[in-house]
């Protein structure tokens, strides 16, 4: 058990970087929330489209041939 604890400590210390080597965030938080909102809207639109197709298909099956 003590061997695994040493291994974890070694992994943690090897992943620490000095501040000079840290990268800035890819984009500001506001644009991140904007991109999430856009993705949520795309998902909602896809669900509306799928629901409309399901209704149209069920209606077409009910019509006499």
PDBQT receptor file of N, H, CA, C and O in Angstrom, charges set to zero:
ATOM      1  N   UNK A   1       0.824  -1.197   0.000  1.00  0.00    +0.000 N 
ATOM      2  CA  UNK A   1       0.000   0.000   0.000  1.00  0.00    +0.000 C 
ATOM      3  C   UNK A   1       0.862   1.252   0.000  1.00  0.00    +0.000 C 
ATOM      4  O   UNK A   1       0.507   2.248  -0.630  1.00  0.00    +0.000 OA
ATOM      5  N   UNK A   2       1.976   1.213   0.690  1.00  0.00    +0.000 N 
ATOM      6  H   UNK A   2       2.264   0.404   1.202  1.00  0.00    +0.000 HD
ATOM      7  CA  UNK A   2       2.844   2.383   0.730  1.00  0.00    +0.000 C 
ATOM      8  C   UNK A   2       3.536   2.608  -0.613  1.00  0.00    +0.000 C 
ATOM      9  O   UNK A   2       3.916   3.735  -0.932  1.00  0.00    +0.000 OA
ATOM     10  N   UNK A   3       3.699   1.559  -1.389  1.00  0.00    +0.000 N 
ATOM     11  H   UNK A   3       3.390   0.644  -1.129  1.00  0.00    +0.000 HD
ATOM     12  CA  UNK A   3       4.312   1.695  -2.714  1.00  0.00    +0.000 C 
ATOM     13  C   UNK A   3       3.397   2.498  -3.632  1.00  0.00    +0.000 C 
ATOM     14  O   UNK A   3       3.870   3.368  -4.363  1.00  0.00    +0.000 OA
ATOM     15  N   UNK A   4       2.101   2.221  -3.605  1.00  0.00    +0.000 N 
ATOM     16  H   UNK A   4       1.717   1.514  -3.011  1.00  0.00    +0.000 HD
ATOM     17  CA  UNK A   4       1.185   2.964  -4.468  1.00  0.00    +0.000 C 
ATOM     18  C   UNK A   4       1.088   4.427  -4.028  1.00  0.00    +0.000 C 
ATOM     19  O   UNK A   4       0.934   5.314  -4.868  1.00  0.00    +0.000 OA
ATOM     20  N   UNK A   5       1.174   4.684  -2.746  1.00  0.00    +0.000 N 
ATOM     21  H   UNK A   5       1.298   3.964  -2.063  1.00  0.00    +0.000 HD
ATOM     22  CA  UNK A   5       1.136   6.068  -2.268  1.00  0.00    +0.000 C 
ATOM     23  C   UNK A   5       2.360   6.826  -2.768  1.00  0.00    +0.000 C 
ATOM     24  O   UNK A   5       2.258   8.000  -3.123  1.00  0.00    +0.000 OA
ATOM     25  N   UNK A   6       3.496   6.178  -2.799  1.00  0.00    +0.000 N 
ATOM     26  H   UNK A   6       3.579   5.224  -2.510  1.00  0.00    +0.000 HD
ATOM     27  CA  UNK A   6       4.697   6.825  -3.328  1.00  0.00    +0.000 C 
ATOM     28  C   UNK A   6       4.553   7.095  -4.819  1.00  0.00    +0.000 C 
ATOM     29  O   UNK A   6       4.981   8.139  -5.312  1.00  0.00    +0.000 OA
ATOM     30  N   UNK A   7       3.951   6.155  -5.531  1.00  0.00    +0.000 N 
ATOM     31  H   UNK A   7       3.604   5.307  -5.131  1.00  0.00    +0.000 HD
ATOM     32  CA  UNK A   7       3.753   6.333  -6.965  1.00  0.00    +0.000 C 
ATOM     33  C   UNK A   7       2.842   7.505  -7.267  1.00  0.00    +0.000 C 
ATOM     34  O   UNK A   7       3.099   8.266  -8.200  1.00  0.00    +0.000 OA
ATOM     35  N   UNK A   8       1.787   7.659  -6.494  1.00  0.00    +0.000 N 
ATOM     36  H   UNK A   8       1.579   7.041  -5.736  1.00  0.00    +0.000 HD
ATOM     37  CA  UNK A   8       0.869   8.779  -6.698  1.00  0.00    +0.000 C 
ATOM     38  C   UNK A   8       1.564  10.096  -6.389  1.00  0.00    +0.000 C 
ATOM     39  O   UNK A   8       1.377  11.078  -7.108  1.00  0.00    +0.000 OA
ATOM     40  N   UNK A   9       2.361  10.130  -5.330  1.00  0.00    +0.000 N 
ATOM     41  H   UNK A   9       2.512   9.333  -4.746  1.00  0.00    +0.000 HD
ATOM     42  CA  UNK A   9       3.096  11.345  -4.993  1.00  0.00    +0.000 C 
ATOM     43  C   UNK A   9       4.073  11.727  -6.089  1.00  0.00    +0.000 C 
ATOM     44  O   UNK A   9       4.251  12.908  -6.384  1.00  0.00    +0.000 OA
ATOM     45  N   UNK A  10       4.703  10.736  -6.690  1.00  0.00    +0.000 N 
ATOM     46  H   UNK A  10       4.558   9.776  -6.451  1.00  0.00    +0.000 HD
ATOM     47  CA  UNK A  10       5.639  10.991  -7.783  1.00  0.00    +0.000 C 
ATOM     48  C   UNK A  10       4.908  11.544  -8.995  1.00  0.00    +0.000 C 
ATOM     49  O   UNK A  10       5.405  12.462  -9.648  1.00  0.00    +0.000 OA
ATOM     50  N   UNK A  11       3.738  11.001  -9.308  1.00  0.00    +0.000 N 
ATOM     51  H   UNK A  11       3.334  10.255  -8.778  1.00  0.00    +0.000 HD
ATOM     52  CA  UNK A  11       2.962  11.495 -10.437  1.00  0.00    +0.000 C 
ATOM     53  C   UNK A  11       2.523  12.943 -10.215  1.00  0.00    +0.000 C 
ATOM     54  O   UNK A  11       2.589  13.765 -11.129  1.00  0.00    +0.000 OA
ATOM     55  N   UNK A  12       2.086  13.241  -9.022  1.00  0.00    +0.000 N 
ATOM     56  H   UNK A  12       2.033  12.574  -8.280  1.00  0.00    +0.000 HD
ATOM     57  CA  UNK A  12       1.620  14.588  -8.737  1.00  0.00    +0.000 C 
ATOM     58  C   UNK A  12       2.749  15.606  -8.817  1.00  0.00    +0.000 C 
ATOM     59  O   UNK A  12       2.565  16.685  -9.379  1.00  0.00    +0.000 OA
ATOM     60  N   UNK A  13       3.900  15.284  -8.269  1.00  0.00    +0.000 N 
ATOM     61  H   UNK A  13       4.049  14.408  -7.812  1.00  0.00    +0.000 HD
ATOM     62  CA  UNK A  13       4.998  16.240  -8.301  1.00  0.00    +0.000 C 
ATOM     63  C   UNK A  13       5.567  16.397  -9.701  1.00  0.00    +0.000 C 
ATOM     64  O   UNK A  13       6.076  17.466 -10.039  1.00  0.00    +0.000 OA
ATOM     65  N   UNK A  14       5.493  15.361 -10.519  1.00  0.00    +0.000 N 
ATOM     66  H   UNK A  14       5.079  14.493 -10.245  1.00  0.00    +0.000 HD
ATOM     67  CA  UNK A  14       6.025  15.481 -11.871  1.00  0.00    +0.000 C 
ATOM     68  C   UNK A  14       5.098  16.288 -12.772  1.00  0.00    +0.000 C 
ATOM     69  O   UNK A  14       5.536  16.784 -13.809  1.00  0.00    +0.000 OA
ATOM     70  N   UNK A  15       3.819  16.431 -12.396  1.00  0.00    +0.000 N 
ATOM     71  H   UNK A  15       3.464  16.027 -11.553  1.00  0.00    +0.000 HD
ATOM     72  CA  UNK A  15       2.895  17.185 -13.234  1.00  0.00    +0.000 C 
ATOM     73  C   UNK A  15       2.808  18.658 -12.844  1.00  0.00    +0.000 C 
ATOM     74  O   UNK A  15       2.124  19.425 -13.521  1.00  0.00    +0.000 OA
ATOM     75  N   UNK A  16       3.476  19.068 -11.781  1.00  0.00    +0.000 N 
ATOM     76  H   UNK A  16       4.031  18.445 -11.231  1.00  0.00    +0.000 HD
ATOM     77  CA  UNK A  16       3.455  20.474 -11.363  1.00  0.00    +0.000 C 
ATOM     78  C   UNK A  16       4.407  21.256 -12.256  1.00  0.00    +0.000 C 
ATOM     79  O   UNK A  16       5.559  20.867 -12.450  1.00  0.00    +0.000 OA
ATOM     80  N   UNK A  17       3.906  22.370 -12.801  1.00  0.00    +0.000 N 
ATOM     81  H   UNK A  17       2.971  22.686 -12.644  1.00  0.00    +0.000 HD
ATOM     82  CA  UNK A  17       4.726  23.206 -13.678  1.00  0.00    +0.000 C 
ATOM     83  C   UNK A  17       4.921  24.578 -13.048  1.00  0.00    +0.000 C 
ATOM     84  O   UNK A  17       4.064  25.046 -12.298  1.00  0.00    +0.000 OA
ATOM     85  N   UNK A  18       6.032  25.215 -13.346  1.00  0.00    +0.000 N 
ATOM     86  H   UNK A  18       6.727  24.835 -13.955  1.00  0.00    +0.000 HD
ATOM     87  CA  UNK A  18       6.200  26.591 -12.879  1.00  0.00    +0.000 C 
ATOM     88  C   UNK A  18       5.213  27.519 -13.580  1.00  0.00    +0.000 C 
ATOM     89  O   UNK A  18       4.763  27.222 -14.687  1.00  0.00    +0.000 OA
ATOM     90  N   UNK A  19       4.873  28.644 -12.943  1.00  0.00    +0.000 N 
ATOM     91  H   UNK A  19       5.239  28.885 -12.044  1.00  0.00    +0.000 HD
ATOM     92  CA  UNK A  19       3.907  29.580 -13.512  1.00  0.00    +0.000 C 
ATOM     93  C   UNK A  19       4.306  30.054 -14.909  1.00  0.00    +0.000 C 
ATOM     94  O   UNK A  19       3.434  30.333 -15.732  1.00  0.00    +0.000 OA
ATOM     95  N   UNK A  20       5.569  30.147 -15.184  1.00  0.00    +0.000 N 
ATOM     96  H   UNK A  20       6.278  29.921 -14.515  1.00  0.00    +0.000 HD
ATOM     97  CA  UNK A  20       6.015  30.616 -16.492  1.00  0.00    +0.000 C 
ATOM     98  C   UNK A  20       5.634  29.651 -17.610  1.00  0.00    +0.000 C 
ATOM     99  O   UNK A  20       5.534  30.061 -18.767  1.00  0.00    +0.000 OA
ATOM    100  N   UNK A  21       5.419  28.381 -17.287  1.00  0.00    +0.000 N 
ATOM    101  H   UNK A  21       5.500  28.048 -16.348  1.00  0.00    +0.000 HD
ATOM    102  CA  UNK A  21       5.080  27.392 -18.303  1.00  0.00    +0.000 C 
ATOM    103  C   UNK A  21       3.579  27.145 -18.411  1.00  0.00    +0.000 C 
ATOM    104  O   UNK A  21       3.154  26.397 -19.292  1.00  0.00    +0.000 OA
ATOM    105  N   UNK A  22       2.766  27.745 -17.551  1.00  0.00    +0.000 N 
ATOM    106  H   UNK A  22       3.112  28.352 -16.836  1.00  0.00    +0.000 HD
ATOM    107  CA  UNK A  22       1.328  27.552 -17.614  1.00  0.00    +0.000 C 
ATOM    108  C   UNK A  22       0.749  28.318 -18.788  1.00  0.00    +0.000 C 
ATOM    109  O   UNK A  22       1.187  29.425 -19.100  1.00  0.00    +0.000 OA
ATOM    110  N   UNK A  23      -0.234  27.721 -19.432  1.00  0.00    +0.000 N 
ATOM    111  H   UNK A  23      -0.590  26.821 -19.179  1.00  0.00    +0.000 HD
ATOM    112  CA  UNK A  23      -0.893  28.367 -20.569  1.00  0.00    +0.000 C 
ATOM    113  C   UNK A  23      -2.124  29.118 -20.098  1.00  0.00    +0.000 C 
ATOM    114  O   UNK A  23      -2.746  28.754 -19.100  1.00  0.00    +0.000 OA
ATOM    115  N   UNK A  24      -2.464  30.155 -20.816  1.00  0.00    +0.000 N 
ATOM    116  H   UNK A  24      -1.959  30.450 -21.627  1.00  0.00    +0.000 HD
ATOM    117  CA  UNK A  24      -3.689  30.905 -20.536  1.00  0.00    +0.000 C 
ATOM    118  C   UNK A  24      -4.878  30.087 -21.000  1.00  0.00    +0.000 C 
ATOM    119  O   UNK A  24      -4.734  29.247 -21.888  1.00  0.00    +0.000 OA
ATOM    120  N   UNK A  25      -6.056  30.313 -20.421  1.00  0.00    +0.000 N 
ATOM    121  H   UNK A  25      -6.173  30.996 -19.700  1.00  0.00    +0.000 HD
ATOM    122  CA  UNK A  25      -7.243  29.597 -20.895  1.00  0.00    +0.000 C 
ATOM    123  C   UNK A  25      -7.478  29.856 -22.378  1.00  0.00    +0.000 C 
ATOM    124  O   UNK A  25      -7.129  30.916 -22.897  1.00  0.00    +0.000 OA
ATOM    125  N   UNK A  26      -8.067  28.885 -23.044  1.00  0.00    +0.000 N 
ATOM    126  H   UNK A  26      -8.350  28.024 -22.622  1.00  0.00    +0.000 HD
ATOM    127  CA  UNK A  26      -8.278  28.978 -24.487  1.00  0.00    +0.000 C 
ATOM    128  C   UNK A  26      -9.203  30.131 -24.858  1.00  0.00    +0.000 C 
ATOM    129  O   UNK A  26      -9.001  30.780 -25.885  1.00  0.00    +0.000 OA
ATOM    130  N   UNK A  27     -10.207  30.390 -24.042  1.00  0.00    +0.000 N 
ATOM    131  H   UNK A  27     -10.372  29.863 -23.208  1.00  0.00    +0.000 HD
ATOM    132  CA  UNK A  27     -11.130  31.473 -24.334  1.00  0.00    +0.000 C 
ATOM    133  C   UNK A  27     -11.737  31.980 -23.032  1.00  0.00    +0.000 C 
ATOM    134  O   UNK A  27     -11.765  31.257 -22.036  1.00  0.00    +0.000 OA
ATOM    135  N   UNK A  28     -12.211  33.193 -23.036  1.00  0.00    +0.000 N 
ATOM    136  H   UNK A  28     -12.187  33.780 -23.845  1.00  0.00    +0.000 HD
ATOM    137  CA  UNK A  28     -12.809  33.723 -21.807  1.00  0.00    +0.000 C 
ATOM    138  C   UNK A  28     -14.090  32.963 -21.446  1.00  0.00    +0.000 C 
ATOM    139  O   UNK A  28     -14.733  32.378 -22.318  1.00  0.00    +0.000 OA
ATOM    140  N   UNK A  29     -14.455  32.974 -20.173  1.00  0.00    +0.000 N 
ATOM    141  H   UNK A  29     -13.933  33.449 -19.465  1.00  0.00    +0.000 HD
ATOM    142  CA  UNK A  29     -15.636  32.218 -19.738  1.00  0.00    +0.000 C 
ATOM    143  C   UNK A  29     -16.930  32.609 -20.452  1.00  0.00    +0.000 C 
ATOM    144  O   UNK A  29     -17.800  31.761 -20.652  1.00  0.00    +0.000 OA
ATOM    145  N   UNK A  30     -17.068  33.858 -20.832  1.00  0.00    +0.000 N 
ATOM    146  H   UNK A  30     -16.361  34.547 -20.669  1.00  0.00    +0.000 HD
ATOM    147  CA  UNK A  30     -18.312  34.260 -21.488  1.00  0.00    +0.000 C 
ATOM    148  C   UNK A  30     -18.485  33.565 -22.831  1.00  0.00    +0.000 C 
ATOM    149  O   UNK A  30     -19.598  33.175 -23.182  1.00  0.00    +0.000 OA
ATOM    150  N   UNK A  31     -17.412  33.404 -23.582  1.00  0.00    +0.000 N 
ATOM    151  H   UNK A  31     -16.507  33.721 -23.297  1.00  0.00    +0.000 HD
ATOM    152  CA  UNK A  31     -17.549  32.713 -24.863  1.00  0.00    +0.000 C 
ATOM    153  C   UNK A  31     -17.782  31.225 -24.660  1.00  0.00    +0.000 C 
ATOM    154  O   UNK A  31     -18.414  30.577 -25.494  1.00  0.00    +0.000 OA
ATOM    155  N   UNK A  32     -17.276  30.676 -23.552  1.00  0.00    +0.000 N 
ATOM    156  H   UNK A  32     -16.764  31.203 -22.875  1.00  0.00    +0.000 HD
ATOM    157  CA  UNK A  32     -17.558  29.271 -23.249  1.00  0.00    +0.000 C 
ATOM    158  C   UNK A  32     -19.046  29.076 -23.001  1.00  0.00    +0.000 C 
ATOM    159  O   UNK A  32     -19.639  28.119 -23.500  1.00  0.00    +0.000 OA
ATOM    160  N   UNK A  33     -19.649  29.972 -22.238  1.00  0.00    +0.000 N 
ATOM    161  H   UNK A  33     -19.168  30.749 -21.832  1.00  0.00    +0.000 HD
ATOM    162  CA  UNK A  33     -21.080  29.824 -21.970  1.00  0.00    +0.000 C 
ATOM    163  C   UNK A  33     -21.889  30.080 -23.243  1.00  0.00    +0.000 C 
ATOM    164  O   UNK A  33     -22.942  29.472 -23.438  1.00  0.00    +0.000 OA
ATOM    165  N   UNK A  34     -21.409  30.968 -24.105  1.00  0.00    +0.000 N 
ATOM    166  H   UNK A  34     -20.554  31.461 -23.946  1.00  0.00    +0.000 HD
ATOM    167  CA  UNK A  34     -22.084  31.185 -25.386  1.00  0.00    +0.000 C 
ATOM    168  C   UNK A  34     -22.049  29.921 -26.240  1.00  0.00    +0.000 C 
ATOM    169  O   UNK A  34     -23.049  29.560 -26.861  1.00  0.00    +0.000 OA
ATOM    170  N   UNK A  35     -20.922  29.262 -26.271  1.00  0.00    +0.000 N 
ATOM    171  H   UNK A  35     -20.110  29.555 -25.766  1.00  0.00    +0.000 HD
ATOM    172  CA  UNK A  35     -20.825  28.048 -27.085  1.00  0.00    +0.000 C 
ATOM    173  C   UNK A  35     -21.686  26.931 -26.506  1.00  0.00    +0.000 C 
ATOM    174  O   UNK A  35     -22.245  26.132 -27.257  1.00  0.00    +0.000 OA
ATOM    175  N   UNK A  36     -21.798  26.864 -25.194  1.00  0.00    +0.000 N 
ATOM    176  H   UNK A  36     -21.343  27.513 -24.584  1.00  0.00    +0.000 HD
ATOM    177  CA  UNK A  36     -22.679  25.877 -24.579  1.00  0.00    +0.000 C 
ATOM    178  C   UNK A  36     -24.128  26.178 -24.947  1.00  0.00    +0.000 C 
ATOM    179  O   UNK A  36     -24.891  25.267 -25.267  1.00  0.00    +0.000 OA
ATOM    180  N   UNK A  37     -24.507  27.451 -24.902  1.00  0.00    +0.000 N 
ATOM    181  H   UNK A  37     -23.887  28.191 -24.642  1.00  0.00    +0.000 HD
ATOM    182  CA  UNK A  37     -25.877  27.835 -25.258  1.00  0.00    +0.000 C 
ATOM    183  C   UNK A  37     -26.192  27.479 -26.705  1.00  0.00    +0.000 C 
ATOM    184  O   UNK A  37     -27.298  27.031 -27.006  1.00  0.00    +0.000 OA
ATOM    185  N   UNK A  38     -25.241  27.671 -27.592  1.00  0.00    +0.000 N 
ATOM    186  H   UNK A  38     -24.342  28.035 -27.347  1.00  0.00    +0.000 HD
ATOM    187  CA  UNK A  38     -25.437  27.332 -29.004  1.00  0.00    +0.000 C 
ATOM    188  C   UNK A  38     -25.626  25.822 -29.166  1.00  0.00    +0.000 C 
ATOM    189  O   UNK A  38     -26.493  25.378 -29.918  1.00  0.00    +0.000 OA
ATOM    190  N   UNK A  39     -24.816  25.039 -28.461  1.00  0.00    +0.000 N 
ATOM    191  H   UNK A  39     -24.111  25.399 -27.850  1.00  0.00    +0.000 HD
ATOM    192  CA  UNK A  39     -24.942  23.584 -28.548  1.00  0.00    +0.000 C 
ATOM    193  C   UNK A  39     -26.279  23.111 -27.985  1.00  0.00    +0.000 C 
ATOM    194  O   UNK A  39     -26.893  22.201 -28.542  1.00  0.00    +0.000 OA
ATOM    195  N   UNK A  40     -26.734  23.711 -26.896  1.00  0.00    +0.000 N 
ATOM    196  H   UNK A  40     -26.235  24.450 -26.444  1.00  0.00    +0.000 HD
ATOM    197  CA  UNK A  40     -28.029  23.341 -26.320  1.00  0.00    +0.000 C 
ATOM    198  C   UNK A  40     -29.147  23.653 -27.310  1.00  0.00    +0.000 C 
ATOM    199  O   UNK A  40     -30.084  22.869 -27.462  1.00  0.00    +0.000 OA
ATOM    200  N   UNK A  41     -29.049  24.796 -27.980  1.00  0.00    +0.000 N 
ATOM    201  H   UNK A  41     -28.288  25.433 -27.857  1.00  0.00    +0.000 HD
ATOM    202  CA  UNK A  41     -30.066  25.157 -28.975  1.00  0.00    +0.000 C 
ATOM    203  C   UNK A  41     -30.052  24.190 -30.154  1.00  0.00    +0.000 C 
ATOM    204  O   UNK A  41     -31.110  23.846 -30.680  1.00  0.00    +0.000 OA
ATOM    205  N   UNK A  42     -28.879  23.751 -30.572  1.00  0.00    +0.000 N 
ATOM    206  H   UNK A  42     -28.019  24.031 -30.144  1.00  0.00    +0.000 HD
ATOM    207  CA  UNK A  42     -28.789  22.768 -31.657  1.00  0.00    +0.000 C 
ATOM    208  C   UNK A  42     -29.445  21.457 -31.254  1.00  0.00    +0.000 C 
ATOM    209  O   UNK A  42     -30.149  20.844 -32.057  1.00  0.00    +0.000 OA
ATOM    210  N   UNK A  43     -29.222  21.020 -30.012  1.00  0.00    +0.000 N 
ATOM    211  H   UNK A  43     -28.651  21.519 -29.360  1.00  0.00    +0.000 HD
ATOM    212  CA  UNK A  43     -29.824  19.781 -29.530  1.00  0.00    +0.000 C 
ATOM    213  C   UNK A  43     -31.343  19.921 -29.491  1.00  0.00    +0.000 C 
ATOM    214  O   UNK A  43     -32.068  19.014 -29.901  1.00  0.00    +0.000 OA
ATOM    215  N   UNK A  44     -31.821  21.066 -28.996  1.00  0.00    +0.000 N 
ATOM    216  H   UNK A  44     -31.233  21.803 -28.664  1.00  0.00    +0.000 HD
ATOM    217  CA  UNK A  44     -33.267  21.296 -28.923  1.00  0.00    +0.000 C 
ATOM    218  C   UNK A  44     -33.886  21.298 -30.315  1.00  0.00    +0.000 C 
ATOM    219  O   UNK A  44     -34.961  20.735 -30.519  1.00  0.00    +0.000 OA
ATOM    220  N   UNK A  45     -33.215  21.927 -31.268  1.00  0.00    +0.000 N 
ATOM    221  H   UNK A  45     -32.342  22.385 -31.102  1.00  0.00    +0.000 HD
ATOM    222  CA  UNK A  45     -33.733  21.960 -32.638  1.00  0.00    +0.000 C 
ATOM    223  C   UNK A  45     -33.777  20.552 -33.234  1.00  0.00    +0.000 C 
ATOM    224  O   UNK A  45     -34.727  20.209 -33.937  1.00  0.00    +0.000 OA
ATOM    225  N   UNK A  46     -32.772  19.747 -32.963  1.00  0.00    +0.000 N 
ATOM    226  H   UNK A  46     -32.000  20.025 -32.391  1.00  0.00    +0.000 HD
ATOM    227  CA  UNK A  46     -32.760  18.367 -33.454  1.00  0.00    +0.000 C 
ATOM    228  C   UNK A  46     -33.897  17.560 -32.839  1.00  0.00    +0.000 C 
ATOM    229  O   UNK A  46     -34.509  16.733 -33.515  1.00  0.00    +0.000 OA
ATOM    230  N   UNK A  47     -34.181  17.795 -31.567  1.00  0.00    +0.000 N 
ATOM    231  H   UNK A  47     -33.684  18.468 -31.018  1.00  0.00    +0.000 HD
ATOM    232  CA  UNK A  47     -35.289  17.088 -30.923  1.00  0.00    +0.000 C 
ATOM    233  C   UNK A  47     -36.630  17.521 -31.504  1.00  0.00    +0.000 C 
ATOM    234  O   UNK A  47     -37.510  16.687 -31.712  1.00  0.00    +0.000 OA
ATOM    235  N   UNK A  48     -36.794  18.807 -31.767  1.00  0.00    +0.000 N 
ATOM    236  H   UNK A  48     -36.079  19.485 -31.598  1.00  0.00    +0.000 HD
ATOM    237  CA  UNK A  48     -38.038  19.278 -32.387  1.00  0.00    +0.000 C 
ATOM    238  C   UNK A  48     -38.219  18.674 -33.770  1.00  0.00    +0.000 C 
ATOM    239  O   UNK A  48     -39.321  18.265 -34.135  1.00  0.00    +0.000 OA
ATOM    240  N   UNK A  49     -37.140  18.617 -34.537  1.00  0.00    +0.000 N 
ATOM    241  H   UNK A  49     -36.244  18.949 -34.240  1.00  0.00    +0.000 HD
ATOM    242  CA  UNK A  49     -37.188  18.045 -35.875  1.00  0.00    +0.000 C 
ATOM    243  C   UNK A  49     -37.570  16.568 -35.819  1.00  0.00    +0.000 C 
ATOM    244  O   UNK A  49     -38.417  16.111 -36.586  1.00  0.00    +0.000 OA
ATOM    245  N   UNK A  50     -36.945  15.830 -34.912  1.00  0.00    +0.000 N 
ATOM    246  H   UNK A  50     -36.257  16.202 -34.289  1.00  0.00    +0.000 HD
ATOM    247  CA  UNK A  50     -37.234  14.406 -34.769  1.00  0.00    +0.000 C 
ATOM    248  C   UNK A  50     -38.681  14.182 -34.352  1.00  0.00    +0.000 C 
ATOM    249  O   UNK A  50     -39.344  13.279 -34.861  1.00  0.00    +0.000 OA
ATOM    250  N   UNK A  51     -39.170  15.004 -33.428  1.00  0.00    +0.000 N 
ATOM    251  H   UNK A  51     -38.632  15.738 -33.015  1.00  0.00    +0.000 HD
ATOM    252  CA  UNK A  51     -40.559  14.879 -32.990  1.00  0.00    +0.000 C 
ATOM    253  C   UNK A  51     -41.520  15.166 -34.138  1.00  0.00    +0.000 C 
ATOM    254  O   UNK A  51     -42.531  14.481 -34.292  1.00  0.00    +0.000 OA
ATOM    255  N   UNK A  52     -41.206  16.178 -34.944  1.00  0.00    +0.000 N 
ATOM    256  H   UNK A  52     -40.385  16.735 -34.819  1.00  0.00    +0.000 HD
ATOM    257  CA  UNK A  52     -42.063  16.504 -36.090  1.00  0.00    +0.000 C 
ATOM    258  C   UNK A  52     -42.075  15.361 -37.096  1.00  0.00    +0.000 C 
ATOM    259  O   UNK A  52     -43.132  15.021 -37.628  1.00  0.00    +0.000 OA
ATOM    260  N   UNK A  53     -40.922  14.766 -37.362  1.00  0.00    +0.000 N 
ATOM    261  H   UNK A  53     -40.063  15.042 -36.930  1.00  0.00    +0.000 HD
ATOM    262  CA  UNK A  53     -40.864  13.620 -38.277  1.00  0.00    +0.000 C 
ATOM    263  C   UNK A  53     -41.684  12.454 -37.752  1.00  0.00    +0.000 C 
ATOM    264  O   UNK A  53     -42.387  11.795 -38.518  1.00  0.00    +0.000 OA
ATOM    265  N   UNK A  54     -41.602  12.194 -36.458  1.00  0.00    +0.000 N 
ATOM    266  H   UNK A  54     -41.031  12.730 -35.836  1.00  0.00    +0.000 HD
ATOM    267  CA  UNK A  54     -42.358  11.084 -35.874  1.00  0.00    +0.000 C 
ATOM    268  C   UNK A  54     -43.856  11.313 -36.027  1.00  0.00    +0.000 C 
ATOM    269  O   UNK A  54     -44.601  10.381 -36.331  1.00  0.00    +0.000 OA
ATOM    270  N   UNK A  55     -44.302  12.557 -35.816  1.00  0.00    +0.000 N 
ATOM    271  H   UNK A  55     -43.697  13.314 -35.569  1.00  0.00    +0.000 HD
ATOM    272  CA  UNK A  55     -45.726  12.868 -35.971  1.00  0.00    +0.000 C 
ATOM    273  C   UNK A  55     -46.147  12.702 -37.429  1.00  0.00    +0.000 C 
ATOM    274  O   UNK A  55     -47.197  12.122 -37.707  1.00  0.00    +0.000 OA
ATOM    275  N   UNK A  56     -45.340  13.204 -38.356  1.00  0.00    +0.000 N 
ATOM    276  H   UNK A  56     -44.487  13.675 -38.130  1.00  0.00    +0.000 HD
ATOM    277  CA  UNK A  56     -45.676  13.096 -39.775  1.00  0.00    +0.000 C 
ATOM    278  C   UNK A  56     -45.733  11.635 -40.221  1.00  0.00    +0.000 C 
ATOM    279  O   UNK A  56     -46.604  11.256 -41.004  1.00  0.00    +0.000 OA
ATOM    280  N   UNK A  57     -44.815  10.827 -39.729  1.00  0.00    +0.000 N 
ATOM    281  H   UNK A  57     -44.107  11.134 -39.093  1.00  0.00    +0.000 HD
ATOM    282  CA  UNK A  57     -44.811   9.413 -40.110  1.00  0.00    +0.000 C 
ATOM    283  C   UNK A  57     -46.027   8.698 -39.544  1.00  0.00    +0.000 C 
ATOM    284  O   UNK A  57     -46.638   7.869 -40.219  1.00  0.00    +0.000 OA
ATOM    285  N   UNK A  58     -46.377   9.018 -38.303  1.00  0.00    +0.000 N 
ATOM    286  H   UNK A  58     -45.881   9.691 -37.755  1.00  0.00    +0.000 HD
ATOM    287  CA  UNK A  58     -47.543   8.347 -37.705  1.00  0.00    +0.000 C 
ATOM    288  C   UNK A  58     -48.829   8.786 -38.395  1.00  0.00    +0.000 C 
ATOM    289  O   UNK A  58     -49.756   7.989 -38.539  1.00  0.00    +0.000 OA
ATOM    290  N   UNK A  59     -48.896  10.044 -38.823  1.00  0.00    +0.000 N 
ATOM    291  H   UNK A  59     -48.143  10.692 -38.706  1.00  0.00    +0.000 HD
ATOM    292  CA  UNK A  59     -50.073  10.519 -39.557  1.00  0.00    +0.000 C 
ATOM    293  C   UNK A  59     -50.154   9.874 -40.929  1.00  0.00    +0.000 C 
ATOM    294  O   UNK A  59     -51.251   9.563 -41.393  1.00  0.00    +0.000 OA
ATOM    295  N   UNK A  60     -49.034   9.669 -41.584  1.00  0.00    +0.000 N 
ATOM    296  H   UNK A  60     -48.143   9.921 -41.207  1.00  0.00    +0.000 HD
ATOM    297  CA  UNK A  60     -49.061   9.066 -42.924  1.00  0.00    +0.000 C 
ATOM    298  C   UNK A  60     -49.465   7.595 -42.862  1.00  0.00    +0.000 C 
ATOM    299  O   UNK A  60     -50.024   7.076 -43.828  1.00  0.00    +0.000 OA
ATOM    300  N   UNK A  61     -49.199   6.921 -41.761  1.00  0.00    +0.000 N 
ATOM    301  H   UNK A  61     -48.744   7.343 -40.977  1.00  0.00    +0.000 HD
ATOM    302  CA  UNK A  61     -49.609   5.525 -41.605  1.00  0.00    +0.000 C 
ATOM    303  C   UNK A  61     -51.109   5.423 -41.374  1.00  0.00    +0.000 C 
ATOM    304  O   UNK A  61     -51.716   4.399 -41.687  1.00  0.00    +0.000 OA
ATOM    305  N   UNK A  62     -51.710   6.471 -40.830  1.00  0.00    +0.000 N 
ATOM    306  H   UNK A  62     -51.216   7.303 -40.576  1.00  0.00    +0.000 HD
ATOM    307  CA  UNK A  62     -53.141   6.455 -40.546  1.00  0.00    +0.000 C 
ATOM    308  C   UNK A  62     -53.989   6.756 -41.779  1.00  0.00    +0.000 C 
ATOM    309  O   UNK A  62     -55.168   6.403 -41.806  1.00  0.00    +0.000 OA
ATOM    310  N   UNK A  63     -53.427   7.391 -42.788  1.00  0.00    +0.000 N 
ATOM    311  H   UNK A  63     -52.469   7.677 -42.765  1.00  0.00    +0.000 HD
ATOM    312  CA  UNK A  63     -54.179   7.718 -44.005  1.00  0.00    +0.000 C 
ATOM    313  C   UNK A  63     -54.467   6.454 -44.807  1.00  0.00    +0.000 C 
ATOM    314  O   UNK A  63     -53.615   5.569 -44.893  1.00  0.00    +0.000 OA
ATOM    315  N   UNK A  64     -55.643   6.359 -45.388  1.00  0.00    +0.000 N 
ATOM    316  H   UNK A  64     -56.335   7.078 -45.319  1.00  0.00    +0.000 HD
ATOM    317  CA  UNK A  64     -55.934   5.172 -46.229  1.00  0.00    +0.000 C 
ATOM    318  C   UNK A  64     -55.113   5.228 -47.523  1.00  0.00    +0.000 C 
ATOM    319  O   UNK A  64     -54.862   6.301 -48.073  1.00  0.00    +0.000 OA
ATOM    320  N   UNK A  65     -54.710   4.066 -47.984  1.00  0.00    +0.000 N 
ATOM    321  H   UNK A  65     -54.914   3.195 -47.538  1.00  0.00    +0.000 HD
ATOM    322  CA  UNK A  65     -53.879   3.985 -49.182  1.00  0.00    +0.000 C 
ATOM    323  C   UNK A  65     -54.674   4.040 -50.452  1.00  0.00    +0.000 C 
ATOM    324  O   UNK A  65     -54.103   3.981 -51.541  1.00  0.00    +0.000 OA
TER     325      UNK A  65
